[in-house]
Amino acid sequence: MIEIIAVLILLSILAIIAIPKFLGMQDDAKNKATLAAVAEGGIRVMQTGAKLLLQNGSIATNAQIVTELDLDPESSDAGDFSIDYSPVGGASFIHVLAEGRIGTDVEGGFGSKNFGIPHS
């Protein structure tokens, strides 16, 4: 009987330690997924800038890049995240915001970063 009580106490202690660690791992995974979505948005900014450079023969402004991204519905879709783009800092930066979609594991997660674009 004492052995069963001892085992139950040990299992309780393990559960008290393991559950918060597991919940912390879920938050870490959500944060890393958000960072990946923001990086994906940044890559799309750079690709669009390069595409416009090749098409027009000159470096695009951040407003032109954002307009081009807004015309492509796929540019705002990153799986469980939606991505928004906005020009900031004159002609030097584009702000990328990634937000977790409702009903997904990353719901409520968000992250953002300013990406510099080449300018003349």
C-alpha positions in Angstrom: 0.0 0.0 0.0 2.8 2.4 0.9 4.5 1.6 -2.5 1.3 2.7 -4.4 1.2 6.0 -2.4 4.9 6.6 -3.1 4.4 6.0 -6.9 1.3 8.3 -6.9 3.3 11.0 -5.2 6.2 10.6 -7.7 3.8 10.7 -10.6 2.2 13.9 -9.2 5.6 15.6 -8.9 6.5 14.6 -12.4 3.1 16.0 -13.7 3.6 19.3 -11.8 7.0 19.7 -13.5 6.1 18.4 -17.0 2.9 20.3 -17.7 4.4 23.8 -17.4 7.3 22.8 -19.6 5.0 21.4 -22.2 2.9 24.5 -22.2 6.1 26.6 -22.6 7.1 24.5 -25.5 3.8 25.3 -27.2 4.4 29.0 -26.8 8.0 28.7 -28.1 6.7 26.8 -31.2 4.0 29.5 -31.8 6.7 32.2 -31.5 9.1 30.4 -33.9 6.3 29.8 -36.4 5.5 33.6 -36.3 9.1 34.5 -36.9 9.2 32.1 -39.9 6.0 33.8 -41.3 7.6 37.2 -40.9 10.8 36.0 -42.6 8.7 34.6 -45.4 7.0 38.0 -45.9 10.4 39.6 -46.0 11.6 37.2 -48.7 8.4 38.1 -50.7 9.3 41.8 -50.4 12.8 41.1 -51.7 11.6 38.9 -54.6 9.0 41.4 -55.6 11.6 44.2 -55.5 13.9 42.1 -57.7 11.0 41.3 -60.1 10.2 45.0 -60.5 13.8 45.8 -61.1 14.0 43.3 -63.9 10.7 44.5 -65.4 11.3 48.2 -65.2 15.1 48.5 -65.3 15.1 50.7 -62.2 14.9 50.2 -58.4 11.2 50.2 -57.2 10.1 52.3 -54.3 8.6 50.7 -51.2 5.1 52.0 -52.3 5.5 50.2 -55.7 6.6 47.0 -54.0 3.7 47.1 -51.6 1.2 47.8 -54.4 2.6 44.9 -56.4 2.3 42.6 -53.3 -1.3 43.8 -52.7 -2.3 42.9 -56.3 -1.2 39.3 -55.6 -3.7 37.5 -53.3 -1.1 34.8 -52.6 1.4 37.3 -51.1 -0.8 37.7 -48.0 -1.2 34.0 -47.4 1.4 32.1 -45.4 -0.5 29.0 -44.3 -1.7 29.6 -40.8 -0.7 33.2 -41.0 -1.9 36.3 -42.9 0.7 38.8 -43.9 0.3 42.5 -44.3 2.7 44.9 -45.9 3.0 48.7 -45.5 5.7 51.2 -46.6 7.5 53.0 -43.8 10.6 55.2 -43.4 10.3 57.2 -46.6 11.4 54.9 -49.4 13.7 52.7 -47.4 11.6 50.1 -45.5 8.6 47.9 -45.8 6.9 46.8 -42.6 5.8 43.2 -42.6 3.2 42.0 -40.1 2.2 38.3 -39.7 -0.9 37.4 -37.7 -2.1 33.9 -36.8 -5.4 33.0 -38.4 -8.5 32.3 -36.3 -9.1 28.6 -35.7 -5.5 27.6 -36.2 -2.9 26.5 -33.6 -1.2 29.9 -34.0 -4.3 31.9 -33.4 -3.4 35.1 -31.6 0.3 34.9 -32.6 1.7 37.9 -34.3 5.1 39.4 -35.2 6.5 42.1 -37.3 9.7 43.5 -38.7 10.9 46.3 -41.0 12.7 45.1 -44.1 15.1 47.4 -45.8 14.9 47.7 -49.6 17.6 48.8 -52.0 17.3 52.4 -53.0 19.4 54.7 -55.2 
